[in-house]
Amino acid sequence: MNSYVNARFMKDLEKAINGEYSAIHCYAQLAHLTEKENMRKQILEIRQDEIKHFQQFEHIYFSLTGKRPQPKMSEKCSDDFKRGLEIALQDEQQTVDFYLEIADYMTIPFIKETFRRAAADEQNHAVWFLYYFLKEKS
């Protein structure tokens, strides 16, 4: 990795770690805002994917720096279920593009594949959030 890619990747990796950290917390809160068991179960399943992504990104960070990241909440969680679904949907869609962009410029195969796979998961999450958002709207 050249120094520009390395600096850019480290900044993007920290942003990804913070985003996953925030999603983990917000999706736990979102799951508890619904009374519908099937929605709660699916949101908690999505949260498990976010935990997996967080751990993968944390591992990459540690392997490159020798240090554990210091994640921070990058967004505030909504107290309203429908608004929380909308925020989650928008965030997941933006994250798909962000992760695919990283996968496109990254030259290390393991990192490239980790972000490509995470992007596919995020797209799947967006579909679920859209489905629940539309159900809540009607």
Backbone as numpy.savetxt, mean C-alpha at the origin, in Angstrom:
# Nx Ny Nz CAx CAy CAz Cx Cy Cz
23.32 -0.03 -9.47 22.47 1.15 -9.47 23.36 2.39 -9.47
23.07 3.32 -10.38 23.84 4.56 -10.32 23.32 5.42 -9.17
24.07 6.47 -8.83 23.72 7.25 -7.64 22.37 7.96 -7.77
21.99 8.39 -9.00 20.68 9.03 -9.18 19.56 8.03 -8.91
19.67 6.84 -9.52 18.65 5.81 -9.31 18.61 5.42 -7.85
19.78 5.27 -7.22 19.84 4.90 -5.82 19.15 5.94 -4.94
19.45 7.21 -5.15 18.83 8.29 -4.35 17.32 8.33 -4.61
16.94 8.21 -5.87 15.52 8.22 -6.22 14.83 7.01 -5.60
15.44 5.84 -5.73 14.82 4.63 -5.19 14.68 4.71 -3.68
15.68 5.19 -2.97 15.59 5.26 -1.51 14.46 6.20 -1.10
14.30 7.30 -1.81 13.19 8.22 -1.52 11.85 7.54 -1.81
11.76 6.85 -2.94 10.53 6.14 -3.30 10.25 4.99 -2.34
11.30 4.29 -1.91 11.14 3.18 -0.98 10.60 3.68 0.36
11.12 4.78 0.85 10.62 5.35 2.10 9.16 5.77 1.96
8.81 6.35 0.82 7.42 6.74 0.56 6.53 5.49 0.54
6.99 4.41 -0.10 6.23 3.16 -0.16 6.05 2.57 1.24
7.09 2.59 2.03 7.03 2.07 3.40 6.01 2.87 4.22
6.06 4.19 4.12 5.11 5.04 4.86 3.68 4.81 4.38
3.51 4.62 3.07 2.18 4.37 2.53 1.60 3.05 3.03
2.43 2.01 3.04 1.97 0.71 3.54 1.68 0.78 5.04
2.53 1.45 5.77 2.35 1.62 7.22 1.02 2.32 7.50
0.72 3.37 6.74 -0.53 4.11 6.90 -1.72 3.23 6.53
-1.62 2.49 5.43 -2.71 1.61 4.99 -3.01 0.55 6.05
-1.97 0.00 6.65 -2.15 -1.02 7.69 -3.02 -0.46 8.82
-2.72 0.75 9.25 -3.47 1.37 10.35 -4.86 1.79 9.92
-4.97 2.41 8.76 -6.27 2.91 8.31 -7.23 1.78 7.96
-6.72 0.69 7.40 -7.61 -0.42 7.03 -8.11 -1.16 8.26
-7.33 -1.19 9.32 -7.81 -1.78 10.58 -8.99 -0.95 11.09
-8.83 0.36 11.03 -9.90 1.27 11.48 -11.11 1.13 10.55
-10.88 1.09 9.25 -11.96 0.97 8.28 -12.75 -0.32 8.50
-12.06 -1.42 8.75 -12.72 -2.71 8.98 -13.67 -2.64 10.18
-13.29 -1.88 11.18 -14.11 -1.78 12.38 -15.27 -0.80 12.23
-15.28 -0.03 11.15 -16.36 0.93 10.91 -17.57 0.29 10.22
-17.40 -0.91 9.68 -18.53 -1.56 9.01 -19.15 -2.62 9.91
-20.46 -2.75 9.78 -21.17 -3.79 10.53 -21.30 -5.06 9.70
-20.93 -4.98 8.41 -21.08 -6.11 7.50 -19.85 -7.02 7.59
-20.08 -8.25 8.04 -18.97 -9.18 8.30 -18.17 -9.49 7.04
-18.84 -9.65 5.89 -18.11 -9.97 4.66 -17.18 -8.82 4.25
-17.63 -7.58 4.44 -16.77 -6.43 4.13 -15.59 -6.37 5.09
-15.89 -6.54 6.36 -14.82 -6.49 7.38 -13.75 -7.55 7.07
-14.20 -8.76 6.75 -13.28 -9.86 6.46 -12.40 -9.52 5.25
-12.99 -8.98 4.19 -12.23 -8.66 2.99 -11.25 -7.51 3.24
-11.67 -6.50 3.98 -10.78 -5.37 4.29 -9.60 -5.85 5.13
-9.86 -6.75 6.07 -8.77 -7.29 6.88 -7.83 -8.18 6.06
-8.38 -8.84 5.04 -7.54 -9.62 4.12 -6.64 -8.68 3.30
-7.20 -7.58 2.84 -6.42 -6.56 2.13 -5.33 -6.04 3.05
-5.69 -5.80 4.31 -4.72 -5.31 5.29 -3.55 -6.29 5.43
-3.83 -7.60 5.37 -2.77 -8.60 5.45 -1.80 -8.46 4.28
-2.33 -8.18 3.08 -1.47 -7.93 1.92 -0.58 -6.72 2.18
-1.15 -5.68 2.79 -0.38 -4.46 3.06 0.73 -4.75 4.08
0.44 -5.60 5.05 1.47 -6.00 6.02 2.59 -6.74 5.29
2.22 -7.63 4.37 3.22 -8.37 3.59 4.08 -7.40 2.77
3.45 -6.43 2.12 4.21 -5.44 1.33 5.15 -4.66 2.25
4.62 -4.22 3.39 5.43 -3.46 4.34 6.66 -4.27 4.73
6.47 -5.54 5.05 7.59 -6.39 5.46 8.59 -6.59 4.33
8.11 -6.75 3.11 9.00 -6.91 1.96 9.82 -5.64 1.74
9.16 -4.48 1.81 9.85 -3.21 1.60 10.82 -2.93 2.74
10.42 -3.28 3.95 11.29 -3.14 5.12 12.55 -4.00 4.94
12.38 -5.21 4.44 13.51 -6.11 4.19 14.46 -5.50 3.15
13.91 -4.97 2.07 14.73 -4.32 1.03 15.49 -3.14 1.64
14.79 -2.33 2.40 15.41 -1.16 3.04 16.57 -1.60 3.93
16.31 -2.61 4.76 17.35 -3.10 5.68 18.53 -3.68 4.92
18.25 -4.41 3.85 19.36 -5.02 3.09 20.22 -3.96 2.39
19.63 -2.80 2.08 20.39 -1.74 1.41 21.09 -0.79 2.39
20.50 -0.62 3.58 21.03 0.38 4.52 21.64 -0.21 5.79
21.24 -1.45 6.12 21.67 -2.03 7.39 20.89 -1.49 8.57
19.86 -0.70 8.30 19.03 -0.09 9.36 17.57 -0.41 9.11
16.79 -0.37 10.17 15.33 -0.51 10.05 14.76 0.86 9.68
13.74 0.88 8.82 13.12 2.17 8.50 12.35 2.70 9.71
12.10 3.98 9.71 11.32 4.62 10.77 10.01 5.11 10.13
9.04 4.21 9.96 7.82 4.59 9.23 7.01 5.65 9.96
6.32 6.45 9.15 5.45 7.52 9.65 4.11 7.43 8.93
3.07 7.85 9.61 1.76 7.91 8.96 1.84 9.00 7.88
1.47 8.63 6.66 1.53 9.59 5.56 0.17 10.18 5.26
-0.86 9.68 5.92 -2.21 10.21 5.74 -3.02 9.97 7.00
-4.10 10.73 7.13 -4.99 10.59 8.27 -6.10 9.61 7.89
-6.45 8.74 8.81 -7.53 7.78 8.56 -8.88 8.47 8.73
-9.85 8.07 7.92 -11.19 8.63 8.00 -12.01 7.92 9.08
-12.86 8.68 9.75 -13.78 8.10 10.74 -15.10 7.70 10.11
-15.28 8.04 8.81 -16.51 7.75 8.09 -16.24 6.60 7.12
-17.05 5.53 7.19 -16.80 4.34 6.39 -16.81 4.63 4.89
-17.84 5.29 4.41 -17.94 5.55 2.97 -16.80 6.43 2.49
-16.48 7.46 3.23 -15.35 8.34 2.87 -14.04 7.55 2.94
-13.90 6.69 3.93 -12.72 5.86 4.06 -12.54 4.93 2.86
-13.65 4.38 2.35 -13.59 3.54 1.15 -13.11 4.35 -0.05
-13.64 5.56 -0.18 -13.26 6.42 -1.31 -11.77 6.78 -1.25
-11.31 7.13 -0.07 -9.89 7.47 0.11 -9.02 6.25 -0.20
-9.43 5.08 0.30 -8.67 3.84 0.07 -8.62 3.51 -1.42
-9.74 3.66 -2.09 -9.81 3.39 -3.53 -8.84 4.29 -4.30
-8.89 5.59 -4.02 -8.00 6.54 -4.70 -6.54 6.24 -4.38
-6.26 5.94 -3.13 -4.89 5.66 -2.72 -4.35 4.41 -3.40
-5.17 3.36 -3.45 -4.74 2.11 -4.09 -4.43 2.35 -5.57
-5.29 3.08 -6.26 -5.08 3.35 -7.69 -3.79 4.14 -7.93
-3.55 5.15 -7.10 -2.32 5.94 -7.23 -1.10 5.08 -6.92
-1.24 4.18 -5.97 -0.13 3.31 -5.58 0.22 2.33 -6.69
-0.78 1.86 -7.43 -0.51 0.97 -8.57 0.46 1.66 -9.52
0.14 2.89 -9.91 1.01 3.63 -10.83 2.40 3.87 -10.24
2.44 4.23 -8.98 3.71 4.50 -8.30 4.59 3.25 -8.27
4.04 2.11 -7.92 4.81 0.87 -7.85 5.25 0.41 -9.23
4.40 0.57 -10.23 4.78 0.19 -11.60 5.91 1.08 -12.12
5.87 2.35 -11.74 6.95 3.28 -12.13 8.28 2.82 -11.52
8.25 2.43 -10.25 9.46 1.92 -9.59 9.94 0.66 -10.31
9.02 -0.26 -10.58 9.38 -1.51 -11.27 9.99 -1.22 -12.63
9.52 -0.18 -13.31 10.04 0.17 -14.64 11.48 0.67 -14.59
11.83 1.47 -13.59 13.20 2.01 -13.58 14.19 1.15 -12.79
13.68 0.26 -11.97 14.57 -0.57 -11.15 15.23 -1.65 -11.99
16.53 -1.86 -11.77 17.27 -2.86 -12.55 17.56 -4.14 -11.76
17.37 -4.12 -10.48 17.62 -5.31 -9.65 16.37 -6.19 -9.74
16.51 -7.40 -10.32 15.33 -8.23 -10.58 14.43 -8.50 -9.37
15.01 -8.81 -8.22 14.19 -9.09 -7.03 13.34 -7.88 -6.64
13.94 -6.70 -6.64 13.22 -5.48 -6.27 12.17 -5.16 -7.33
12.55 -5.26 -8.59 11.63 -5.03 -9.71 10.39 -5.91 -9.56
10.59 -7.20 -9.31 9.48 -8.15 -9.20 8.65 -7.91 -7.95
9.28 -7.53 -6.85 8.55 -7.23 -5.61 7.57 -6.09 -5.83
8.02 -5.03 -6.50 7.14 -3.89 -6.75 6.08 -4.20 -7.82
6.44 -5.01 -8.81 5.48 -5.38 -9.83 4.34 -6.20 -9.20
4.71 -7.13 -8.33 3.72 -7.96 -7.66 2.86 -7.13 -6.70
3.48 -6.21 -5.98 2.73 -5.33 -5.07 1.73 -4.48 -5.86
2.13 -4.01 -7.05 1.23 -3.22 -7.90 0.01 -4.04 -8.29
0.21 -5.32 -8.61 -0.92 -6.19 -8.97 -1.86 -6.36 -7.77
-1.29 -6.53 -6.59 -2.13 -6.64 -5.38 -2.92 -5.35 -5.16
-2.26 -4.21 -5.32 -2.92 -2.92 -5.10 -4.08 -2.73 -6.08
-3.91 -3.18 -7.31 -4.99 -3.08 -8.30 -6.17 -3.93 -7.85
-5.90 -5.10 -7.36 -6.96 -5.97 -6.83 -7.67 -5.31 -5.65
-6.92 -4.68 -4.78 -7.52 -3.98 -3.63 -8.43 -2.86 -4.11
-7.99 -2.13 -5.12 -8.79 -1.01 -5.64 -10.14 -1.51 -6.14
-10.14 -2.66 -6.80 -11.40 -3.23 -7.30 -12.34 -3.55 -6.13
-11.82 -4.14 -5.08 -12.65 -4.43 -3.90 -13.20 -3.15 -3.28
-12.34 -2.16 -3.12 -12.81 -0.90 -2.52 -13.85 -0.21 -3.40
-13.67 -0.28 -4.71 -14.66 0.29 -5.62 -15.98 -0.45 -5.47
-15.95 -1.75 -5.43 -17.15 -2.58 -5.27 -17.90 -2.18 -3.99
-17.18 -2.10 -2.89 -17.84 -1.75 -1.61 -18.31 -0.30 -1.61
-17.54 0.59 -2.23 -17.95 1.99 -2.30 -19.27 2.12 -3.07
-19.37 1.43 -4.19 -20.59 1.48 -5.01 -21.78 0.84 -4.26
-21.53 -0.21 -3.51 -22.59 -0.84 -2.71 -23.08 0.11 -1.62
-22.17 0.85 -1.02 -22.52 1.79 0.04 -23.28 2.99 -0.51
-22.97 3.33 -1.76 -23.59 4.49 -2.41 -25.05 4.24 -2.72
-25.40 3.00 -3.08 -26.78 2.71 -3.49 -27.71 2.46 -2.31
